Amino acid sequence: MTASKRVLTAARLDLKRNFLPHLCLALLLVLLTPVLFGLNDLDTQGSAVPLELMMPLTGILLLTPIFLPEQDPAVRDVVAVRSVPLWQIYSARALYSLLFLCLLPALLILCMGFLRSQVTPDLWLAAVSSSLLLGGLGALSYTLTDNIAAAYMVPVLYYVVNFGLGSKLGAFWLFSAMSGSSASKLPQLFLGLLLLAVSIPFRVHEKT
């Protein structure tokens, strides 16, 4: 079996055994959004409210646990004797987690479009950027603490702090679009990617 096939096999098994419950929780969050918010006939600022309040939480659910399976000694032993390098396994998990992180807000935006709300690509990018920032915080926190509770707590705390500090957070304010600001969220996107990218080699170094 080639190296690429071994990575794909490992990724497919992880999707079924470990990732699926987290994906279901994130999908449930998306499905709850129409229940918690009215999605009909919203203007652009109104459409930003459910996207900025709900979608960042999917980043926490999808990216924070990418290193979690190895907490199980049995899984850790299997991974240790596999011919697939650990960094490839983690990278594959990160990639398909990022894929769903991008798809979920797109699904919600599609629904809002059918309900005659004004949605734009900028709103999708804002939702993805905030999700990635919180997810990157969670992944790096897990790497540094090796404690899943603390890993979830850090991004949740940052999410809550955003309600209090608001625009004082500048480019890293999660709720800028729903407040009428046109500030770019690209810094959040780049920081989230950086945090996630840094967490993988750190984690590999700890486990080797």
C-alpha positions as a Markdown table, in Angstrom:
| # | Residue | x | y | z |
|---|---|---|---|---|
| 1 | Met | 0.0 | 0.0 | 0.0 |
| 2 | Thr | 1.4 | 3.4 | -1.0 |
| 3 | Ala | 1.9 | 6.2 | 1.6 |
| 4 | Ser | -1.0 | 8.2 | 0.3 |
| 5 | Lys | -3.3 | 5.3 | 0.5 |
| 6 | Arg | -2.2 | 4.6 | 4.1 |
| 7 | Val | -3.0 | 8.2 | 5.0 |
| 8 | Leu | -6.4 | 8.0 | 3.3 |
| 9 | Thr | -7.2 | 4.8 | 5.1 |
| 10 | Ala | -6.3 | 6.3 | 8.5 |
| 11 | Ala | -8.3 | 9.4 | 7.7 |
| 12 | Arg | -11.3 | 7.4 | 6.7 |
| 13 | Leu | -11.2 | 5.3 | 9.9 |
| 14 | Asp | -10.9 | 8.4 | 12.0 |
| 15 | Leu | -13.8 | 10.1 | 10.2 |
| 16 | Lys | -16.0 | 7.1 | 11.2 |
| 17 | Arg | -14.8 | 6.4 | 14.7 |
| 18 | Asn | -13.7 | 9.8 | 16.1 |
| 19 | Phe | -14.8 | 12.8 | 14.0 |
| 20 | Leu | -18.4 | 11.9 | 13.3 |
| 21 | Pro | -19.8 | 12.7 | 16.8 |
| 22 | His | -18.1 | 16.1 | 16.7 |
| 23 | Leu | -19.4 | 16.8 | 13.2 |
| 24 | Cys | -22.9 | 15.8 | 14.3 |
| 25 | Leu | -22.8 | 18.3 | 17.2 |
| 26 | Ala | -21.6 | 21.0 | 14.8 |
| 27 | Leu | -24.4 | 20.1 | 12.4 |
| 28 | Leu | -26.9 | 20.2 | 15.2 |
| 29 | Leu | -25.8 | 23.7 | 16.0 |
| 30 | Val | -26.5 | 24.7 | 12.4 |
| 31 | Leu | -29.9 | 23.1 | 12.5 |
| 32 | Leu | -30.7 | 24.9 | 15.8 |
| 33 | Thr | -29.9 | 28.3 | 14.3 |
| 34 | Pro | -33.3 | 28.7 | 12.5 |
| 35 | Val | -35.0 | 27.8 | 15.7 |
| 36 | Leu | -33.1 | 30.4 | 17.8 |
| 37 | Phe | -33.1 | 33.1 | 15.2 |
| 38 | Gly | -35.6 | 34.3 | 12.6 |
| 39 | Leu | -33.8 | 33.9 | 9.2 |
| 40 | Asn | -36.5 | 35.4 | 6.9 |
| 41 | Asp | -36.0 | 38.7 | 5.0 |
| 42 | Leu | -32.9 | 39.9 | 6.9 |
| 43 | Asp | -30.7 | 42.7 | 5.7 |
| 44 | Thr | -26.9 | 42.1 | 5.5 |
| 45 | Gln | -26.3 | 43.3 | 9.1 |
| 46 | Gly | -29.2 | 41.2 | 10.4 |
| 47 | Ser | -27.9 | 38.1 | 8.5 |
| 48 | Ala | -24.6 | 38.6 | 10.3 |
| 49 | Val | -26.2 | 38.0 | 13.7 |
| 50 | Pro | -26.8 | 34.2 | 13.5 |
| 51 | Leu | -23.7 | 33.7 | 11.4 |
| 52 | Glu | -21.4 | 35.4 | 13.9 |
| 53 | Leu | -23.1 | 34.2 | 17.1 |
| 54 | Met | -23.4 | 30.5 | 16.1 |
| 55 | Met | -20.9 | 29.6 | 13.4 |
| 56 | Pro | -17.7 | 30.3 | 15.5 |
| 57 | Leu | -18.8 | 27.6 | 17.9 |
| 58 | Thr | -18.5 | 25.0 | 15.2 |
| 59 | Gly | -14.8 | 25.8 | 15.0 |
| 60 | Ile | -14.5 | 24.9 | 18.6 |
| 61 | Leu | -16.3 | 21.6 | 18.1 |
| 62 | Leu | -14.4 | 20.6 | 14.9 |
| 63 | Leu | -10.8 | 21.7 | 15.5 |
| 64 | Thr | -10.3 | 21.4 | 19.3 |
| 65 | Pro | -10.5 | 17.6 | 19.4 |
| 66 | Ile | -8.2 | 16.7 | 16.4 |
| 67 | Phe | -5.6 | 15.4 | 18.8 |
| 68 | Leu | -8.1 | 13.8 | 21.2 |
| 69 | Pro | -8.1 | 10.2 | 19.9 |
| 70 | Glu | -4.5 | 9.6 | 21.1 |
| 71 | Gln | -5.7 | 10.2 | 24.7 |
| 72 | Asp | -6.9 | 6.6 | 24.6 |
| 73 | Pro | -3.9 | 4.4 | 25.3 |
| 74 | Ala | -5.1 | 1.7 | 22.9 |
| 75 | Val | -5.4 | 4.2 | 20.0 |
| 76 | Arg | -2.0 | 5.7 | 20.9 |
| 77 | Asp | -0.4 | 2.3 | 20.8 |
| 78 | Val | -1.9 | 1.5 | 17.4 |
| 79 | Val | -0.8 | 4.9 | 16.0 |
| 80 | Ala | 2.7 | 4.3 | 17.4 |
| 81 | Val | 3.2 | 1.1 | 15.4 |
| 82 | Arg | 1.6 | 2.4 | 12.2 |
| 83 | Ser | 3.8 | 3.2 | 9.2 |
| 84 | Val | 1.9 | 6.5 | 8.7 |
| 85 | Pro | 3.8 | 9.4 | 10.3 |
| 86 | Leu | 1.9 | 11.1 | 13.1 |
| 87 | Trp | 2.1 | 14.5 | 11.4 |
| 88 | Gln | 0.4 | 13.1 | 8.4 |
| 89 | Ile | -2.5 | 11.8 | 10.5 |
| 90 | Tyr | -2.9 | 15.1 | 12.3 |
| 91 | Ser | -2.7 | 17.0 | 9.0 |
| 92 | Ala | -5.4 | 14.9 | 7.4 |
| 93 | Arg | -7.6 | 15.4 | 10.4 |
| 94 | Ala | -7.0 | 19.2 | 10.2 |
| 95 | Leu | -7.8 | 19.2 | 6.5 |
| 96 | Tyr | -11.2 | 17.5 | 6.6 |
| 97 | Ser | -12.1 | 19.4 | 9.8 |
| 98 | Leu | -11.4 | 22.6 | 7.9 |
| 99 | Leu | -13.4 | 21.4 | 5.0 |
| 100 | Phe | -16.5 | 20.9 | 7.1 |
| 101 | Leu | -15.8 | 24.2 | 9.0 |
| 102 | Cys | -16.1 | 25.9 | 5.6 |
| 103 | Leu | -19.2 | 23.9 | 4.5 |
| 104 | Leu | -21.4 | 24.4 | 7.5 |
| 105 | Pro | -21.7 | 28.2 | 7.3 |
| 106 | Ala | -22.2 | 27.8 | 3.5 |
| 107 | Leu | -25.1 | 25.5 | 4.3 |
| 108 | Leu | -26.6 | 28.1 | 6.6 |
| 109 | Ile | -26.1 | 30.9 | 4.1 |
| 110 | Leu | -27.8 | 28.9 | 1.4 |
| 111 | Cys | -30.8 | 28.4 | 3.7 |
| 112 | Met | -30.9 | 32.1 | 4.5 |
| 113 | Gly | -30.8 | 32.9 | 0.8 |
| 114 | Phe | -33.8 | 30.7 | 0.2 |
| 115 | Leu | -35.5 | 32.7 | 3.0 |
| 116 | Arg | -34.9 | 36.0 | 1.1 |
| 117 | Ser | -32.2 | 37.2 | 3.5 |
| 118 | Gln | -29.4 | 39.3 | 2.1 |
| 119 | Val | -26.2 | 37.2 | 2.3 |
| 120 | Thr | -22.8 | 37.9 | 0.7 |
| 121 | Pro | -19.5 | 36.0 | 0.3 |
| 122 | Asp | -18.1 | 38.4 | 2.9 |
| 123 | Leu | -20.4 | 37.0 | 5.6 |
| 124 | Trp | -19.3 | 33.5 | 4.8 |
| 125 | Leu | -15.7 | 34.5 | 5.0 |
| 126 | Ala | -16.4 | 36.3 | 8.3 |
| 127 | Ala | -18.0 | 33.2 | 9.8 |
| 128 | Val | -15.2 | 30.9 | 8.6 |
| 129 | Ser | -12.5 | 33.3 | 9.9 |
| 130 | Ser | -14.1 | 33.5 | 13.4 |
| 131 | Ser | -14.6 | 29.7 | 13.5 |
| 132 | Leu | -11.0 | 29.1 | 12.5 |
| 133 | Leu | -9.7 | 31.5 | 15.1 |
| 134 | Leu | -11.6 | 29.8 | 17.9 |
| 135 | Gly | -10.8 | 26.3 | 16.6 |
| 136 | Gly | -7.1 | 27.2 | 16.4 |
| 137 | Leu | -7.2 | 28.5 | 19.9 |
| 138 | Gly | -8.8 | 25.2 | 21.0 |
| 139 | Ala | -6.3 | 23.0 | 19.1 |
| 140 | Leu | -3.2 | 24.9 | 20.5 |
| 141 | Ser | -4.7 | 24.9 | 24.0 |
| 142 | Tyr | -5.0 | 21.1 | 23.9 |
| 143 | Thr | -1.5 | 20.8 | 22.6 |
| 144 | Leu | -0.1 | 22.9 | 25.5 |
| 145 | Thr | -2.3 | 21.5 | 28.3 |
| 146 | Asp | -3.1 | 17.9 | 27.2 |
| 147 | Asn | -6.4 | 18.6 | 28.9 |
| 148 | Ile | -9.6 | 18.6 | 26.7 |
| 149 | Ala | -11.6 | 20.5 | 29.2 |
| 150 | Ala | -9.1 | 23.3 | 29.3 |
| 151 | Ala | -8.8 | 23.2 | 25.5 |
| 152 | Tyr | -12.5 | 23.9 | 25.2 |
| 153 | Met | -12.5 | 26.4 | 27.9 |
| 154 | Val | -9.9 | 28.8 | 26.3 |
| 155 | Pro | -11.9 | 29.5 | 23.1 |
| 156 | Val | -15.2 | 29.6 | 24.9 |
| 157 | Leu | -13.7 | 32.2 | 27.3 |
| 158 | Tyr | -12.5 | 34.2 | 24.3 |
| 159 | Tyr | -16.0 | 34.0 | 22.8 |
| 160 | Val | -17.5 | 35.3 | 26.0 |
| 161 | Val | -14.9 | 38.1 | 26.4 |
| 162 | Asn | -16.0 | 39.4 | 22.9 |
| 163 | Phe | -19.3 | 40.4 | 24.4 |
| 164 | Gly | -17.6 | 42.6 | 27.0 |
| 165 | Leu | -14.7 | 44.1 | 25.1 |
| 166 | Gly | -16.4 | 44.5 | 21.7 |
| 167 | Ser | -14.6 | 46.8 | 19.3 |
| 168 | Lys | -11.6 | 47.1 | 21.7 |
| 169 | Leu | -10.4 | 43.8 | 20.3 |
| 170 | Gly | -10.0 | 45.5 | 16.9 |
| 171 | Ala | -9.5 | 43.1 | 14.0 |
| 172 | Phe | -10.0 | 40.1 | 16.3 |
| 173 | Trp | -13.6 | 41.1 | 17.4 |
| 174 | Leu | -15.8 | 38.2 | 16.5 |
| 175 | Phe | -19.0 | 40.2 | 16.2 |
| 176 | Ser | -17.9 | 43.1 | 14.1 |
| 177 | Ala | -20.2 | 42.5 | 11.1 |
| 178 | Met | -23.4 | 42.2 | 13.1 |
| 179 | Ser | -22.5 | 45.5 | 14.7 |
| 180 | Gly | -22.3 | 47.3 | 11.3 |
| 181 | Ser | -18.5 | 47.3 | 11.0 |
| 182 | Ser | -17.0 | 46.6 | 7.6 |
| 183 | Ala | -13.6 | 45.7 | 9.1 |
| 184 | Ser | -11.8 | 42.8 | 7.4 |
| 185 | Lys | -11.7 | 39.5 | 9.3 |
| 186 | Leu | -8.7 | 38.2 | 7.4 |
| 187 | Pro | -6.4 | 38.7 | 10.5 |
| 188 | Gln | -8.6 | 36.2 | 12.3 |
| 189 | Leu | -8.3 | 33.8 | 9.4 |
| 190 | Phe | -4.6 | 34.0 | 9.3 |
| 191 | Leu | -4.1 | 33.8 | 13.0 |
| 192 | Gly | -6.4 | 30.8 | 13.2 |
| 193 | Leu | -4.5 | 29.0 | 10.5 |
| 194 | Leu | -1.2 | 29.9 | 12.2 |
| 195 | Leu | -2.4 | 28.6 | 15.6 |
| 196 | Leu | -3.6 | 25.3 | 14.0 |
| 197 | Ala | -0.4 | 24.9 | 11.9 |
| 198 | Val | 1.8 | 25.5 | 15.0 |
| 199 | Ser | -0.2 | 23.1 | 17.2 |
| 200 | Ile | 0.5 | 20.1 | 14.9 |
| 201 | Pro | 4.4 | 20.0 | 15.1 |
| 202 | Phe | 4.2 | 20.8 | 18.8 |
| 203 | Arg | 1.9 | 17.9 | 19.3 |
| 204 | Val | 4.0 | 15.5 | 17.2 |
| 205 | His | 7.1 | 16.5 | 19.2 |
| 206 | Glu | 5.3 | 15.7 | 22.4 |
| 207 | Lys | 4.2 | 12.3 | 21.2 |
| 208 | Thr | 7.5 | 11.1 | 19.7 |
